[in-house]
Amino acid sequence: MTLAGSGSSATVLGTTISYLGVQDGRARLRVGEVDVSCAPGQRVSSGPLDLECRTVGSDSVDFTASLR
């Protein structure tokens, strides 16, 4: 899935994921009520989800999400 533009969001597997922007080449995301950041190729866990950031653009992130 791709989120682009600050404030964009989607509900994935019952959890809302919001795109907060990019800082130092890392995408900033809010997963439910928790803020996380990830670099391309990095995997992070938050709540019931594992996220893998595939690419981080200047104003977008492409990632996959799966249940833990």
MARSE-508265 format. One line per 8 residues: number of its first residue (from 0); their letters; for each residue z, y, x of N, C-alpha, C, O, CB. Coordinates in steps of 0.1 Angstrom, whole numbers, plus 2048, in hexadecimal, padded with zeros to 3 digits. Last residue first. Glycine has a CB too. Layout:
! MARSE-508265
NUM> A> Z,Y,X,Z,Y,X,Z,Y,X,Z,Y,X,Z,Y,X | ...
This chain:
! MARSE-508265
67> RLSATFDV> 884,79E,806,88A,797,811,88F,789,80D,895,782,815,896,79F,816 | 863,7A4,7FB,871,7A2,7F8,877,79A,803,870,792,80A,873,79A,7EB | 84E,7BC,80B,850,7AF,806,85F,7AE,803,867,7B5,809,84C,7A4,810 | 833,7D3,811,841,7D1,80D,842,7C2,808,83A,7BD,801,845,7DB,802 | 820,7E4,829,822,7D9,820,831,7D8,81D,839,7DB,825,81C,7CC,827 | 811,805,82C,81B,7FB,82F,81A,7EF,826,814,7F0,81B,829,801,82E | 807,824,839,802,817,833,80C,80C,836,80F,80A,842,7F3,814,837 | 80C,846,833,811,839,839,80B,82E,832,80A,82E,825,821,838,83A
59> SDSGVTRC> 804,868,83B,803,85C,833,809,850,83B,80B,851,847,7F5,859,830 | 7FE,87E,84B,804,880,83E,803,874,835,802,875,829,7FE,88D,838 | 7F5,873,863,7FB,880,864,803,884,856,80C,88B,856,7F1,88B,867 | 7FD,850,860,7F4,85B,862,7FC,868,862,808,868,862,7EA,85C,857 | 805,831,86A,80B,83D,866,802,849,86A,7FE,84A,876,819,83F,86E | 801,80F,860,7FC,81B,866,804,827,861,808,827,855,7ED,81D,864 | 815,7FC,858,809,7F8,85F,803,804,866,7FF,802,872,7FF,7F2,855 | 836,7F4,855,82D,7FF,856,821,7FB,85E,822,7F7,86A,834,80C,85C
51> ELDLPGSS> 844,7DE,840,83E,7DE,84D,834,7EA,84D,82A,7EA,845,837,7D1,850 | 863,7D8,831,857,7E1,832,851,7DF,83F,859,7DF,849,85A,7EF,82E | 875,7C5,81B,871,7C6,829,864,7CE,828,85B,7CB,821,86F,7B8,830 | 88E,7CB,801,880,7CB,807,880,7CB,816,888,7D1,81D,879,7D7,802 | 8A6,7CF,7F5,8A0,7C2,7F4,893,7C0,7FB,88C,7B6,7FA,89F,7BE,7E5 | 8B1,7E6,80D,8B4,7E0,800,8AD,7D2,800,8AF,7CA,809,8AE,7E8,7F5 | 89B,7E4,827,8A4,7ED,81F,8A5,7E7,812,89B,7E4,80B,89E,7FC,81F | 88E,7DF,848,894,7DA,83C,89C,7E4,835,8A4,7EB,83B,89C,7CD,83F
43> VRQGPACS> 86F,7E3,85A,87D,7E8,856,881,7E1,849,879,7DE,841,87D,7F7,855 | 859,7DF,874,85E,7D9,868,86C,7DE,866,875,7DD,86F,85D,7CA,868 | 83D,7EF,884,84C,7ED,883,84F,7E8,875,849,7EB,86B,854,7F9,886 | 823,7F7,884,826,7EA,889,835,7E6,888,839,7DB,88A,822,7E8,897 | 82B,819,888,820,80F,885,824,802,88C,828,801,897,813,814,88B | 84E,81F,87F,842,821,887,837,817,884,83B,80C,87F,845,822,897 | 863,82B,866,85D,820,86D,850,825,874,84A,82E,870,859,815,864 | 882,832,856,876,836,85C,870,82B,864,878,821,868,879,842,866
35> VDVEGVRL> 894,837,837,891,82F,842,885,836,849,87E,83E,843,88E,820,83F | 8AD,83E,81F,8A2,843,827,8A1,83A,834,8AA,837,83A,8A5,852,82B | 8B5,830,800,8B8,830,80E,8AB,835,816,8A0,831,813,8BB,821,813 | 8B2,82B,7E5,8BA,836,7E9,8BC,838,7F8,8C5,840,7FC,8C8,835,7E2 | 893,81F,7E7,89E,820,7DD,8A6,82C,7E1,8A1,837,7DF,8A7,813,7DE | 88A,82B,804,889,81E,7FD,895,81D,7F4,8A0,81B,7F8,888,812,807 | 878,844,811,884,841,809,882,835,801,879,834,7F9,889,84E,800 | 86B,849,831,86A,843,824,878,843,81E,881,841,825,863,835,824
27> RARGDQVG> 857,856,84B,865,856,844,863,853,836,85B,859,82E,86B,865,846 | 846,849,866,846,84C,858,854,84C,853,85C,843,856,83D,842,850 | 843,857,886,84A,84D,87D,849,852,86F,84C,85E,86C,858,84B,882 | 83B,86C,896,832,860,895,838,855,88C,832,84A,88C,82F,85A,8A3 | 84E,87F,892,84D,879,89F,845,86C,89E,849,862,8A5,85B,876,8A5 | 84D,87A,871,854,882,87B,853,879,888,857,86E,888,863,884,877 | 83E,87E,851,83E,878,85E,845,881,868,844,88D,868,82F,876,862 | 84B,878,82F,843,87F,839,843,877,846,848,86C,847,849,88D,83C
19> LYSITTGL> 855,86A,81A,85C,877,81D,854,87E,828,858,88A,82A,86A,874,821 | 84C,856,7FF,848,85B,80C,84E,868,80F,84B,872,807,838,85B,80D | 860,83E,7EF,85B,84C,7EF,857,84F,7FE,85F,84C,807,865,856,7E9 | 863,823,7DA,861,827,7E8,85A,834,7E8,84F,836,7E2,858,81C,7F0 | 877,811,7C4,86F,81D,7C6,86F,821,7D5,879,822,7DB,874,829,7BE | 874,7EF,7BC,87B,7F9,7C4,872,805,7C6,866,804,7C9,880,7F3,7D1 | 865,7DB,7B0,871,7E0,7A9,879,7EB,7B0,883,7EF,7AB,87A,7D5,7A6 | 84F,7D8,7C1,859,7CD,7BE,866,7D2,7B9,871,7CD,7BD,85B,7C5,7CC
11> VTASSGSG> 84D,7F9,7C3,848,7ED,7C9,853,7E2,7C7,85E,7E4,7CC,845,7EF,7D8 | 842,817,7B7,84C,80D,7B5,846,800,7B9,83C,7FB,7B5,850,80C,7A6 | 83C,834,7CB,837,828,7C4,843,81F,7C2,84C,81E,7CA,82B,821,7CB | 835,856,7D4,83D,84A,7D3,837,840,7CA,82D,842,7C4,84B,84E,7CC | 834,875,7E7,82D,86A,7DF,836,85E,7DF,83E,85C,7E8,81F,866,7E6 | 841,886,7F7,846,885,7E9,83F,87A,7E1,843,877,7D6,844,892,7E2 | 825,88F,80A,833,890,809,837,88F,7FA,832,897,7F2,839,89C,810 | 80A,87A,80D,80F,887,807,81E,886,805,823,87D,7FE,808,88B,7FA
3> ALTM> 805,858,805,801,864,80C,806,871,805,806,871,7F8,7F1,865,80C | 809,836,809,80E,842,803,80A,84E,80B,80B,84E,817,81E,841,802 | 7FA,817,804,7FA,824,80B,800,82F,803,7FD,830,7F7,7EB,828,80F | 800,7F4,808,800,800,800,800,80C,809,805,80C,814,80C,800,7F6
